[in-house]
Amino acid sequence: MNFETILFDSDILIEYFKGNQKVVAKFEADANRFEAINMSIISHFEVLKGFKILKAQKKLIIFKGFCQYRGKIFGIDAIITDKATDIYVQLEKKGMRIDIPDCLIAATALMNDLTVCTNNERHFNRIDGLKIINWLK
């Protein structure tokens, strides 16, 4: 699997910027071969929010530079929101609550044929057709 087919969830991105050796090693193994690191606008927001709340100014600057030069940020449009709504409704009918941001990230991955790289398997593995990998295992 290569970076061009992965959509990174915020938890994996945060672990990378915290210096988690498992995640850093996987990034360093392949990152230089690919132009962009894919993330949803939702993950972008979550990482920015976390660094701002923690007042982690240095990490915030590094993350912004990372996004500017290496990040490919997938936005949300009507197609993504329609798919996210389908995911939410299907899981709600089964009594499986899921956060709306996770629905939007999953919909972004599904509509762009990407695999979500996350440590939040408990939520994402409930979504039909979604491919996930976990770099923290």
C-alpha positions as CSV (number, residue, x, y, z in Angstrom):
1,M,0.0,0.0,0.0
2,N,1.3,3.4,-0.8
3,F,0.6,6.9,0.4
4,E,-1.4,7.8,-2.7
5,T,-4.1,5.3,-1.6
6,I,-4.2,6.3,2.1
7,L,-6.4,8.9,3.8
8,F,-4.8,9.7,7.1
9,D,-7.1,10.1,10.1
10,S,-6.2,12.8,12.7
11,D,-5.1,10.3,15.3
12,I,-2.4,9.0,13.1
13,L,-1.3,12.5,12.0
14,I,-1.1,13.5,15.7
15,E,1.0,10.5,16.6
16,Y,3.4,11.4,13.8
17,F,3.8,14.9,15.0
18,K,4.2,13.6,18.6
19,G,7.1,11.5,17.3
20,N,5.5,8.1,17.8
21,Q,8.3,5.8,16.5
22,K,5.9,3.3,14.9
23,V,4.2,5.9,12.8
24,V,7.3,8.0,12.1
25,A,9.1,4.8,10.8
26,K,6.2,4.0,8.4
27,F,6.0,7.6,7.2
28,E,9.7,7.7,6.6
29,A,9.8,4.4,4.8
30,D,7.6,5.7,1.9
31,A,6.9,9.4,2.3
32,N,9.6,10.7,0.1
33,R,8.5,8.7,-2.9
34,F,5.1,10.4,-3.0
35,E,4.1,14.0,-3.6
36,A,1.2,14.3,-1.1
37,I,-0.1,13.0,2.2
38,N,-3.9,12.7,2.0
39,M,-6.2,13.9,4.7
40,S,-9.8,15.0,5.0
41,I,-10.6,18.6,5.8
42,I,-12.1,17.1,9.0
43,S,-8.7,15.6,10.1
44,H,-7.0,18.9,9.2
45,F,-9.4,20.7,11.5
46,E,-9.0,18.2,14.3
47,V,-5.2,18.4,14.2
48,L,-5.2,22.2,14.1
49,K,-7.8,22.4,16.9
50,G,-5.7,20.1,19.1
51,F,-2.5,22.0,18.7
52,K,-4.2,25.3,19.2
53,I,-6.0,24.1,22.4
54,L,-2.6,22.8,23.7
55,K,-0.9,26.0,22.6
56,A,1.6,23.8,20.9
57,Q,2.9,26.7,18.7
58,K,5.9,24.9,17.3
59,K,3.9,21.8,16.3
60,L,1.2,24.1,14.8
61,I,3.8,25.8,12.6
62,I,5.3,22.5,11.5
63,F,1.9,21.0,10.8
64,K,0.8,24.1,8.7
65,G,4.1,23.8,6.7
66,F,3.6,20.1,6.3
67,C,0.1,20.7,4.9
68,Q,1.2,23.5,2.6
69,Y,4.0,21.5,1.0
70,R,3.1,17.8,1.5
71,G,-0.6,17.7,2.3
72,K,-3.5,17.0,0.0
73,I,-6.6,18.1,1.8
74,F,-9.9,16.6,0.6
75,G,-12.8,18.9,1.0
76,I,-16.4,18.2,1.6
77,D,-19.0,18.6,-1.2
78,A,-22.6,17.5,-1.7
79,I,-21.5,14.0,-2.9
80,I,-19.5,13.5,0.3
81,T,-22.2,14.7,2.6
82,D,-24.8,12.6,0.8
83,K,-22.6,9.5,1.3
84,A,-21.9,10.5,4.9
85,T,-25.6,10.8,5.6
86,D,-26.2,7.3,4.1
87,I,-23.4,5.9,6.5
88,Y,-24.9,7.7,9.5
89,V,-28.5,6.5,8.8
90,Q,-27.4,2.9,8.1
91,L,-25.5,2.7,11.4
92,E,-28.2,4.5,13.3
93,K,-30.8,2.0,12.2
94,K,-28.5,-0.8,13.6
95,G,-28.2,1.0,16.9
96,M,-24.5,1.8,16.2
97,R,-23.9,5.5,16.9
98,I,-21.0,7.1,15.1
99,D,-19.7,10.6,15.2
100,I,-20.6,12.8,12.2
101,P,-16.9,13.7,11.6
102,D,-16.1,10.0,11.3
103,C,-18.9,9.6,8.7
104,L,-17.5,12.5,6.7
105,I,-14.0,11.0,6.8
106,A,-15.3,7.6,5.8
107,A,-17.4,9.1,3.0
108,T,-14.3,11.0,1.7
109,A,-12.3,7.7,1.6
110,L,-15.1,5.7,-0.1
111,M,-15.8,8.3,-2.7
112,N,-12.1,8.7,-3.6
113,D,-11.2,4.9,-3.3
114,L,-8.9,5.5,-0.4
115,T,-8.0,3.4,2.7
116,V,-8.4,5.1,6.0
117,C,-5.3,4.9,8.2
118,T,-6.6,5.2,11.8
119,N,-6.3,3.8,15.3
120,N,-10.1,4.2,15.6
121,E,-11.0,0.8,14.2
122,R,-13.9,0.5,16.6
123,H,-15.9,3.1,14.7
124,F,-14.6,2.8,11.2
125,N,-14.8,-1.0,10.9
126,R,-18.6,-0.8,11.1
127,I,-18.8,1.0,7.8
128,D,-19.6,-1.3,4.8
129,G,-17.0,-1.3,2.1
130,L,-14.5,0.9,3.9
131,K,-10.9,-0.2,3.9
132,I,-8.9,0.6,7.0
133,I,-5.4,0.1,8.2
134,N,-3.9,0.8,11.6
135,W,-0.3,1.9,11.9
136,L,-0.3,1.8,15.7
137,K,-0.8,-2.0,16.0
